[in-house]
Amino acid sequence: MHPQLTLAFDASPATSFDTFHVDASNELVSQSVEAFVRGTLAERQLLIWGEAGVGKSHLLTSACQSVSEQGYLVAYLSGELANAVDALVGLEQCELVCIDDLQLLDRSAEESLFNCINRCRGADTRLLFAADRQPDELGLQLRDLTTRLTWGPRFQLNALGEDALIKALRKEIQSRSLEASDEVLNYVLRRFPRHMPALKRLVDRLDSASMSEQRRLTIPFVRSVCGG
């Protein structure tokens, strides 16, 4: 393992493995990433793919937070940030490198990522990638980069099922010391985007409004705060 280094990875407590909502559709992926971070999975590279809003970024930032809490240097970049000149230089000094949203990578940055992967693997740095599709569907011009991205296991992360989504929404509300009836939960899921990042933002708005107005979460209150 790489030497311990002073670092400044500031992840919100909300993005941890403990706060990742799990059901049968995504349990294997979550468990695999946690094992990867702990070092109990005999792999040095993983790739997660799935549609927007299913929790890929949550798992990547949770992985960074877990490793950084052990005192090791980590790096988290979006595919868009990875396009910047020299953004990928020196990342092999990290214990863990996470690159999110690979679908945003420009063709001009493909060679830089290819070289970064080679350096990281040579330095035994762990690599964790996320994208909205499989590597061979990203339209990468550099075929050797596509090959590099398939060197480790690839997992599809699926959206939560209906029951798990209701349970997750209720848990988010309760974590803010609020309560909501089944009618309110079903109303929210009928009227608003059914993925956790959007629902968490919605719950944050309701929490703030509830505190300022000293009101319970009812359908009329949700409607007055968020429309719908």
N, C-alpha and C positions, 0 to 999 in steps of 0.2 A: 504494500500500500504506500501511496505517496506520503512524503513527510507532512506533518501537520503545519499549517500556515495560518496566519491571521487573515480573516476574511470579512467581507461586509455583505453577506447575502441576507437581505431583509425580506423575509416572506411572512405574509399575514398568517396568524394562527388558524384562520379559516381554511387555508390551503394546506392541510395535513392529511396523512392517511386516515387518521381517526375521523375526519369530517368528510371523507369521500363516501358517498351513498352507494351501497352495494346491494345488488340482487343477483339472481342466477345468471343474468346476461353479461355481467361485467366482473363477477367475483374472481374468475381465473386471471384476468388481466391485472386486477389490483393486487392479488396475491403474488403474481409473478414479478411485478415491479418492486414490491416490498422485499421479496427474496433477493432480487437483483441488487437492491440498495444494501441489504444486510450482508451480501457476499455469499449467501447460501445457494444461489443459483449459479451454476458453472458456466456463465456467459459474461462477456465483456461488452456486449452491445445488444440493445433491444430497440424495436420500432413499434409504435402504436399508431394505428390508423382508424379513422372513423369520421362521421359527419360532425359538423360544428355543434358545440354545446353538449357533447356526451361526457366531457370530463378529462380530455387529454391533457390540457394545460394544468388542470388540478393535480394530476398524477405526476407530471414533470416537476412542478414547483414543490410538491410534497417530497419528491425524491431529493431535490436540491436542499430543501430545508433539513431533511433527515441527515444527509451527509455533512452539511455545514455545522449542524449541532454537535457533531463529533470533532469539530475543529479542523476540517479539511476544506481546501479551496474548491469551489464549484463555479460553474458558469452556466447561465441560462440565457439563450438568445432566441428571438423569433426568427423565422426565415427571412423576414424583411430586414431585420437588423443585421443578419449575417451577410447581407448584400453590401454592407459598408466596407470600404477599402480597409484592409488589415484587421477587420473585426475578428477573424478566426486565427490570427497569429498568436502563438504562445499558449493556446488553450491546453496543449499537452501537459502543461504544468499542473493542471487541475486533477483532482481525484475523479470528478464527475463532470461531464459536459452534456447539457441538454439543449437540443435545438428543436424548437417548436415550429409548427406551420411550414413545413418544408415546401408546400405548394407555392409559397410566396418567394422562393429562391429564384433570382434572376439567372439567366444563362451565363452572364458575365461572372457570376460567383461560383459556378459549378466546379471549376478547377481548384479554387481556393478551398472549398469544402472537401473535395477529393483529397487534397494534400493534407488538410487538417485531420481527416480520418486516419490517413496513413501515419501521421505523426503521433496521434493519440494511441493508436493500437501499438505502435512501437514503444510508447512510454507506459503501456498498460493502463491508460486512462479509460474509465468506463464511459460509454456513449449511449445516450438515450434520445431517440428521435420521435417526433410525432408529425403526422400529416393527415390530410383529409381523404387520402386514397393510398393504394399500394404503390411502392416505388416504381414499378414498371408502368404505372398509369400517370406518373407525374410529368411526362413529356420531356424528360431530361435529355439534353443533347449529348452529354458525355456518358457514353454507355458504361464506362468503367465506374462512374459514380453510382449508377443504378445497381451495379454488381456489389459495390461496397455496402450499400444500404440494405442489401439482402443477406449480408454475412451473418447476422444474428437472427434470433427468433422474431417473428412479426405477429402481432396480436390485433385483432379487430375489436374495438371498443364500441359496444352498442348502447343505445339509449335505454333508460330505465323503463320497465314495463309499467302498466297502469297502477297496479297496487303499490309497487315500489316508489313510484313518483308521488303518490299521495302521502305515503309514509315519509318520504324525504322532505316534502313540503311542510308537513306537520312538524317534523324535527327541526327544520330551519326556523319555523315560527316559535316553537317552544324554547329554542336556544336563545331567543331574545326576550324570554319571559312573557310571551304573549300566548293567547289561546284563540283557537278558531274552531268553529263547528264543522262537521262534515259538509254541510251545505255551503259554507264559505269556501272550503277547499275545492269542492267540485266546481263552484262558480269560477274560481281563479283559473283552474285548469281548462275550463271551457272557453274562457275569454282571453287568456294571455298565452304567450309562447310556452310550449311544454318542454323546455330544457332548463337545467339547473342554473346556469349563469344568469339568465333572464329572470327566473323565479327568485333567485337570491337578491337581485337588485330590487325586485318588486317588494320583497319582504322588508328590505332595508328602508324603502320609502314608507311602507306602512308602519314600521316600528317608529320612525321619526315622527310621522304624523300622529300616531297614537299617543306618543309621549307629550307632544306639544298641545294636543287637543283633549287629552285624557279621555279617549274613547276606546271602546272595545272594537274588535274586528268583526264587523257585520257586513253583509252584502252592500247595503247603502253606503257604509263608510268606505269600503274598498272602491266602490264606484265613484264616490266623490273625490277620492285621492288619485286614483289611477285611470279613471274613465272606464270605458267598456260598458 
